[in-house]
Amino acid sequence: MDANVRPATASDVADVRRVARESWHATYDDLLGAEAVESVVDEWYDLYRLRQSVEREDGVFLVAEREADAKDDGNATELIGFGQGLVGDGESRNDDAAELPRLYVHPDYWGEGVGSALAERIESWAADRGAERLRLVVLADNEIGNAFYESRGYRTVGSRESEFEGETVTDYVREKEL
């Protein structure tokens, strides 16, 4: 699929939240439960917080869109994925790694290269800013996400326990050399 990848704007945040909700339900309902997914999306993808993420100066927030069908209410394009990269944030604050905190594609477009297009752009962006590695955290039980990251060359460099909606879960920390 040919998806157009471009920088996100504040006007994209409602569509980003829609894609996040669909992707999270498809990925995590069986692992965490639909109620937990709703709660997380409502908190982590709050429209105000998303606008702040889009406008961060220490990062890039990209969206992927496709040409809409004529039946799609007259919209010229449809947002189908998004990704965010950060430098000098979180665990990478004191090393040469950038962070990949978000990369999601609407489940109707999984396996069509949209996630890879977003990842490639974020990897390139991070390398251009001097990062030698790109680091991310993914739920250990997220088979879809882990398979995607492995196919892109991200290796597991550690694991950690975290609290998620009152439950203890295991996360993998993954990195890719840039």
C-alpha positions in Angstrom: 0.0 0.0 0.0 1.2 3.5 -0.8 0.7 5.5 2.4 1.6 9.1 2.6 3.7 9.8 5.7 3.8 13.4 6.9 4.3 15.4 10.2 1.3 15.4 12.4 -0.6 18.6 13.1 -2.9 19.5 16.0 -5.9 18.9 13.7 -4.9 15.1 13.5 -5.2 14.3 17.2 -8.8 13.0 17.0 -7.9 10.7 14.2 -4.7 9.6 16.0 -6.9 8.7 19.0 -9.3 6.8 16.8 -6.4 4.7 15.3 -5.0 4.1 18.8 -8.3 2.9 20.1 -8.8 0.4 17.2 -5.2 -0.8 17.3 -5.2 -1.2 21.1 -8.4 -3.2 21.1 -7.2 -5.5 18.3 -3.9 -6.0 20.1 -4.7 -6.0 23.8 -8.3 -7.0 24.4 -7.4 -10.7 24.8 -4.4 -9.8 27.0 -5.6 -7.0 29.2 -9.4 -6.8 28.7 -11.5 -4.3 26.8 -12.2 -2.2 29.9 -8.5 -1.8 30.6 -7.8 -0.9 27.0 -10.6 1.8 27.0 -9.1 3.3 30.2 -5.6 3.4 28.9 -6.6 4.9 25.6 -8.7 7.5 27.4 -5.8 8.5 29.5 -2.8 8.1 27.2 -4.5 9.5 24.2 -6.3 12.4 25.8 -6.7 15.0 23.1 -4.9 17.7 25.1 -1.9 15.4 25.8 -1.8 14.3 22.1 -1.6 18.0 21.0 1.3 18.4 23.4 3.0 15.4 21.9 2.5 16.6 18.4 4.0 20.0 19.3 7.1 18.7 21.2 10.3 20.3 20.0 12.5 17.3 21.0 10.7 14.9 18.8 8.8 14.0 15.7 5.2 12.9 15.4 4.3 11.4 12.1 1.0 10.2 10.6 0.3 7.9 7.7 -2.7 8.4 5.5 -4.2 6.8 2.4 -6.3 8.2 -0.3 -9.9 7.7 0.8 -12.5 5.8 -1.3 -15.3 7.8 -2.9 -17.7 6.3 -0.3 -15.6 7.7 2.6 -17.9 10.7 3.2 -16.0 12.9 0.7 -12.8 13.0 2.7 -9.7 13.1 0.5 -7.5 11.1 2.9 -7.9 8.8 5.9 -5.4 8.6 8.7 -4.3 5.0 9.2 -1.2 5.1 11.4 1.1 7.2 13.5 4.5 7.1 15.2 6.5 9.3 17.5 10.2 9.6 18.1 12.0 11.5 20.9 15.6 12.4 21.6 17.0 13.0 25.0 13.9 11.7 26.8 13.1 8.9 29.2 15.7 6.2 29.5 17.8 7.7 26.7 18.4 11.0 28.5 22.0 10.1 29.3 23.0 7.9 26.4 23.1 7.9 22.6 19.7 6.3 22.1 16.5 7.9 20.9 13.0 6.7 22.0 10.2 5.2 19.9 7.3 5.6 22.4 4.4 5.1 19.9 4.0 3.3 16.6 0.5 2.1 15.7 -1.4 1.2 12.6 -5.1 0.7 12.2 -5.6 -3.1 12.1 -7.3 -3.0 8.7 -3.8 -2.1 7.3 -1.6 -4.4 9.3 0.9 -6.2 7.0 0.7 -3.6 4.2 4.0 -1.7 5.0 2.4 1.2 6.8 4.2 0.5 10.1 7.5 0.0 8.2 7.1 3.3 6.4 6.6 5.1 9.7 9.4 3.3 11.4 11.9 4.0 8.6 11.1 7.7 8.8 11.5 7.8 12.6 14.7 5.8 12.4 16.1 8.2 9.8 15.0 11.2 11.9 16.7 9.8 15.0 20.0 9.0 13.1 20.0 12.6 11.7 20.0 13.9 15.3 23.0 11.8 16.3 21.2 8.9 17.9 23.1 5.6 17.5 20.2 3.4 18.6 16.4 3.6 18.7 14.9 2.1 21.9 11.3 1.1 22.6 9.3 -0.8 25.2 6.7 -3.4 24.2 4.5 -5.7 26.2 6.2 -9.1 26.3 2.8 -10.8 25.4 2.2 -8.6 22.4 3.0 -11.1 19.7 2.0 -8.8 16.9 4.2 -6.0 18.1 7.2 -8.2 18.9 7.1 -9.9 15.6 7.0 -6.6 13.8 9.9 -5.2 15.7 12.0 -8.4 15.3 11.4 -8.2 11.5 12.8 -4.6 11.6 15.9 -5.6 13.4 15.0 -4.6 17.0 16.6 -6.9 19.5 15.5 -7.5 23.1 18.1 -5.9 25.4 16.2 -6.4 28.6 12.9 -6.9 30.4 11.1 -5.2 33.2 8.0 -5.5 35.3 5.5 -2.7 35.2 2.1 -1.9 36.6 -0.6 -1.7 34.1 -4.2 -1.0 35.2 -3.6 -2.7 38.5 -1.8 -5.8 37.0 1.9 -6.6 36.9 3.0 -7.2 33.3 6.4 -7.9 31.7 7.7 -5.5 29.1 10.6 -6.1 26.7 13.1 -3.3 26.1 14.1 -3.5 22.4 16.8 -1.5 20.5 17.9 -1.2 17.0 21.3 0.1 15.9 20.9 3.0 13.5 
